[in-house]
Amino acid sequence: MNKDYVHNLFKSLEGNFDDHETPEGHQKRFLERLNAQAQKPEKTKGWWKPLSIAASIVVLFGLGFTFLNQPAPIGDLASVSPEMAETQTFFTTTINKELATLKSQTTPETKALVDDAMRQMEVLEQEYEKLKMDLLKSGNNKRVIYAMITNFQNRIELLEQVLVTIEEVKNLNNTKDEITI
């Protein structure tokens, strides 16, 4: 069947092919131009290579910036809506401030307390990662969003409780020092 098709195709195109001879001297003119091109000074040839490298670098930077400026990772609270992005930013900023305060308040007397708090924070972070996967699977289910917000609140409450306990330990140590003096 394919053989017949090809045969019929050529038969229908018979007489339509361009089968004229090239003009006399065509090959000679072509070779002269080719040789003339090859004998041009290197100065005119050399600028293409650096230009193409520079263009490639510009394209790579453009692609890099495009991928760096992507929206929040899918599954984050910020990917739900602009309001949730603000909420996530608020909680994340607050948690980071509380963590910085906690780390600055660490003393040898409170090290065990701080270490325990950091382990609990890690557990809460792992739960949040699971909630992110649940959010993807559920298609922005409100219960999952609420659980994510609650997770942020639990982290903040944990840090605040630890800071209050550290303050109580300091006050207890100060009171103990005053009594012994």
C-alpha positions as a Markdown table, in Angstrom:
| # | Residue | x | y | z |
|---|---|---|---|---|
| 1 | Met | 0.0 | 0.0 | 0.0 |
| 2 | Asn | 2.8 | 2.5 | 0.8 |
| 3 | Lys | 4.6 | 1.6 | -2.4 |
| 4 | Asp | 1.5 | 2.4 | -4.4 |
| 5 | Tyr | 1.0 | 5.6 | -2.5 |
| 6 | Val | 4.6 | 6.8 | -3.2 |
| 7 | His | 4.4 | 5.7 | -6.8 |
| 8 | Asn | 1.1 | 7.6 | -7.3 |
| 9 | Leu | 2.5 | 10.6 | -5.6 |
| 10 | Phe | 5.5 | 10.8 | -7.9 |
| 11 | Lys | 3.3 | 10.1 | -10.9 |
| 12 | Ser | 0.9 | 13.0 | -10.0 |
| 13 | Leu | 3.9 | 15.4 | -9.5 |
| 14 | Glu | 5.6 | 14.5 | -12.7 |
| 15 | Gly | 6.6 | 17.5 | -14.7 |
| 16 | Asn | 6.4 | 19.8 | -11.6 |
| 17 | Phe | 10.0 | 19.2 | -10.5 |
| 18 | Asp | 12.6 | 21.9 | -10.8 |
| 19 | Asp | 15.2 | 20.1 | -13.0 |
| 20 | His | 16.9 | 23.0 | -14.8 |
| 21 | Glu | 20.7 | 23.2 | -15.0 |
| 22 | Thr | 22.6 | 25.7 | -12.9 |
| 23 | Pro | 24.0 | 28.7 | -14.9 |
| 24 | Glu | 27.5 | 28.4 | -16.3 |
| 25 | Gly | 30.1 | 29.5 | -13.9 |
| 26 | His | 27.9 | 29.1 | -10.8 |
| 27 | Gln | 30.2 | 26.7 | -9.1 |
| 28 | Lys | 33.2 | 28.9 | -9.7 |
| 29 | Arg | 31.4 | 32.0 | -8.3 |
| 30 | Phe | 30.3 | 30.0 | -5.3 |
| 31 | Leu | 33.9 | 28.8 | -4.5 |
| 32 | Glu | 35.3 | 32.3 | -5.0 |
| 33 | Arg | 32.8 | 33.7 | -2.5 |
| 34 | Leu | 33.5 | 30.9 | -0.1 |
| 35 | Asn | 37.3 | 31.5 | -0.3 |
| 36 | Ala | 36.8 | 35.2 | 0.1 |
| 37 | Gln | 34.8 | 34.6 | 3.3 |
| 38 | Ala | 37.5 | 32.3 | 4.7 |
| 39 | Gln | 40.2 | 34.9 | 4.1 |
| 40 | Lys | 38.6 | 37.8 | 5.9 |
| 41 | Pro | 40.5 | 39.1 | 8.9 |
| 42 | Glu | 39.8 | 37.5 | 12.3 |
| 43 | Lys | 38.6 | 40.8 | 13.7 |
| 44 | Thr | 35.3 | 40.7 | 11.9 |
| 45 | Lys | 34.7 | 37.0 | 12.9 |
| 46 | Gly | 35.7 | 37.2 | 16.5 |
| 47 | Trp | 32.9 | 39.4 | 17.9 |
| 48 | Trp | 30.2 | 36.7 | 17.4 |
| 49 | Lys | 31.5 | 34.3 | 20.0 |
| 50 | Pro | 31.6 | 36.8 | 22.9 |
| 51 | Leu | 28.3 | 38.2 | 21.8 |
| 52 | Ser | 26.7 | 34.7 | 21.8 |
| 53 | Ile | 28.1 | 33.9 | 25.3 |
| 54 | Ala | 26.8 | 37.2 | 26.7 |
| 55 | Ala | 23.4 | 36.5 | 25.2 |
| 56 | Ser | 23.4 | 33.1 | 26.7 |
| 57 | Ile | 24.2 | 34.5 | 30.1 |
| 58 | Val | 21.4 | 37.1 | 29.9 |
| 59 | Val | 18.9 | 34.3 | 29.0 |
| 60 | Leu | 20.1 | 32.2 | 31.9 |
| 61 | Phe | 19.8 | 35.1 | 34.4 |
| 62 | Gly | 16.3 | 35.8 | 33.0 |
| 63 | Leu | 15.2 | 32.3 | 33.5 |
| 64 | Gly | 16.8 | 32.2 | 37.0 |
| 65 | Phe | 14.9 | 35.3 | 38.1 |
| 66 | Thr | 11.7 | 33.9 | 36.6 |
| 67 | Phe | 12.0 | 30.8 | 38.7 |
| 68 | Leu | 13.1 | 32.7 | 41.8 |
| 69 | Asn | 10.1 | 35.0 | 41.7 |
| 70 | Gln | 7.6 | 32.1 | 41.9 |
| 71 | Pro | 4.6 | 32.4 | 44.2 |
| 72 | Ala | 4.6 | 30.8 | 47.7 |
| 73 | Pro | 5.2 | 27.0 | 47.6 |
| 74 | Ile | 2.0 | 25.1 | 47.0 |
| 75 | Gly | 0.6 | 23.7 | 50.2 |
| 76 | Asp | 1.6 | 26.6 | 52.3 |
| 77 | Leu | -1.0 | 28.7 | 54.1 |
| 78 | Ala | 0.2 | 31.6 | 51.9 |
| 79 | Ser | -0.9 | 29.7 | 48.7 |
| 80 | Val | -4.5 | 29.9 | 49.8 |
| 81 | Ser | -5.2 | 33.6 | 49.5 |
| 82 | Pro | -3.5 | 37.0 | 50.0 |
| 83 | Glu | -5.1 | 37.3 | 53.4 |
| 84 | Met | -3.7 | 33.9 | 54.4 |
| 85 | Ala | -0.3 | 35.0 | 53.1 |
| 86 | Glu | -0.4 | 37.9 | 55.5 |
| 87 | Thr | -1.5 | 35.6 | 58.3 |
| 88 | Gln | 1.4 | 33.3 | 57.6 |
| 89 | Thr | 3.8 | 36.2 | 57.5 |
| 90 | Phe | 2.5 | 37.5 | 60.8 |
| 91 | Phe | 2.8 | 34.2 | 62.6 |
| 92 | Thr | 6.2 | 33.4 | 61.1 |
| 93 | Thr | 7.6 | 36.8 | 62.1 |
| 94 | Thr | 6.2 | 36.4 | 65.6 |
| 95 | Ile | 7.6 | 32.9 | 66.0 |
| 96 | Asn | 11.0 | 34.0 | 64.8 |
| 97 | Lys | 11.0 | 37.0 | 67.2 |
| 98 | Glu | 10.0 | 34.7 | 70.1 |
| 99 | Leu | 12.7 | 32.2 | 69.1 |
| 100 | Ala | 15.4 | 34.9 | 69.1 |
| 101 | Thr | 14.2 | 36.1 | 72.5 |
| 102 | Leu | 14.3 | 32.5 | 73.8 |
| 103 | Lys | 17.8 | 31.9 | 72.5 |
| 104 | Ser | 19.0 | 35.2 | 74.1 |
| 105 | Gln | 17.5 | 34.2 | 77.4 |
| 106 | Thr | 19.3 | 30.8 | 77.5 |
| 107 | Thr | 21.5 | 30.3 | 80.5 |
| 108 | Pro | 23.1 | 27.1 | 82.0 |
| 109 | Glu | 20.1 | 27.0 | 84.4 |
| 110 | Thr | 17.5 | 27.2 | 81.6 |
| 111 | Lys | 19.4 | 25.2 | 78.9 |
| 112 | Ala | 17.4 | 22.0 | 79.6 |
| 113 | Leu | 14.1 | 24.0 | 79.4 |
| 114 | Val | 15.1 | 25.6 | 76.1 |
| 115 | Asp | 16.3 | 22.3 | 74.6 |
| 116 | Asp | 12.9 | 20.7 | 75.5 |
| 117 | Ala | 11.1 | 23.6 | 74.0 |
| 118 | Met | 13.1 | 23.3 | 70.8 |
| 119 | Arg | 12.2 | 19.6 | 70.6 |
| 120 | Gln | 8.5 | 20.5 | 71.0 |
| 121 | Met | 8.8 | 23.1 | 68.3 |
| 122 | Glu | 10.3 | 20.5 | 66.0 |
| 123 | Val | 7.3 | 18.2 | 66.6 |
| 124 | Leu | 5.0 | 21.1 | 65.8 |
| 125 | Glu | 6.9 | 21.9 | 62.6 |
| 126 | Gln | 6.6 | 18.2 | 61.5 |
| 127 | Glu | 2.9 | 18.4 | 62.1 |
| 128 | Tyr | 2.7 | 21.5 | 60.0 |
| 129 | Glu | 4.5 | 19.8 | 57.2 |
| 130 | Lys | 1.9 | 17.0 | 57.3 |
| 131 | Leu | -0.9 | 19.7 | 57.3 |
| 132 | Lys | 0.7 | 21.2 | 54.2 |
| 133 | Met | 0.3 | 17.9 | 52.4 |
| 134 | Asp | -3.3 | 17.6 | 53.7 |
| 135 | Leu | -4.0 | 21.0 | 52.3 |
| 136 | Leu | -2.8 | 19.9 | 48.9 |
| 137 | Lys | -4.9 | 16.8 | 49.0 |
| 138 | Ser | -8.0 | 18.5 | 50.4 |
| 139 | Gly | -8.0 | 21.4 | 48.0 |
| 140 | Asn | -7.8 | 24.2 | 50.6 |
| 141 | Asn | -10.2 | 22.6 | 53.1 |
| 142 | Lys | -11.2 | 25.1 | 55.8 |
| 143 | Arg | -10.6 | 22.6 | 58.6 |
| 144 | Val | -7.0 | 22.0 | 57.4 |
| 145 | Ile | -6.5 | 25.8 | 57.2 |
| 146 | Tyr | -7.8 | 26.2 | 60.7 |
| 147 | Ala | -5.5 | 23.4 | 61.9 |
| 148 | Met | -2.5 | 25.2 | 60.3 |
| 149 | Ile | -3.4 | 28.4 | 62.0 |
| 150 | Thr | -3.9 | 26.6 | 65.3 |
| 151 | Asn | -0.4 | 25.0 | 64.8 |
| 152 | Phe | 1.1 | 28.5 | 64.5 |
| 153 | Gln | -0.8 | 29.6 | 67.6 |
| 154 | Asn | 0.4 | 26.6 | 69.5 |
| 155 | Arg | 4.0 | 27.3 | 68.6 |
| 156 | Ile | 3.7 | 30.9 | 69.8 |
| 157 | Glu | 2.0 | 29.9 | 73.1 |
| 158 | Leu | 4.7 | 27.3 | 73.7 |
| 159 | Leu | 7.4 | 29.9 | 73.2 |
| 160 | Glu | 5.6 | 32.4 | 75.4 |
| 161 | Gln | 5.1 | 29.8 | 78.2 |
| 162 | Val | 8.8 | 28.9 | 78.1 |
| 163 | Leu | 9.8 | 32.5 | 78.3 |
| 164 | Val | 7.6 | 33.0 | 81.3 |
| 165 | Thr | 9.1 | 29.9 | 82.9 |
| 166 | Ile | 12.6 | 31.2 | 82.2 |
| 167 | Glu | 11.7 | 34.5 | 83.8 |
| 168 | Glu | 10.4 | 32.7 | 86.9 |
| 169 | Val | 13.6 | 30.7 | 87.1 |
| 170 | Lys | 15.6 | 33.9 | 87.0 |
| 171 | Asn | 13.5 | 35.5 | 89.6 |
| 172 | Leu | 13.8 | 32.4 | 91.8 |
| 173 | Asn | 17.6 | 32.5 | 91.4 |
| 174 | Asn | 17.7 | 36.2 | 92.2 |
| 175 | Thr | 15.6 | 35.7 | 95.3 |
| 176 | Lys | 17.8 | 32.7 | 96.3 |
| 177 | Asp | 20.9 | 34.9 | 95.9 |
| 178 | Glu | 19.4 | 37.7 | 98.0 |
| 179 | Ile | 18.6 | 35.3 | 100.8 |
| 180 | Thr | 22.1 | 33.9 | 100.9 |
| 181 | Ile | 23.7 | 37.3 | 101.0 |
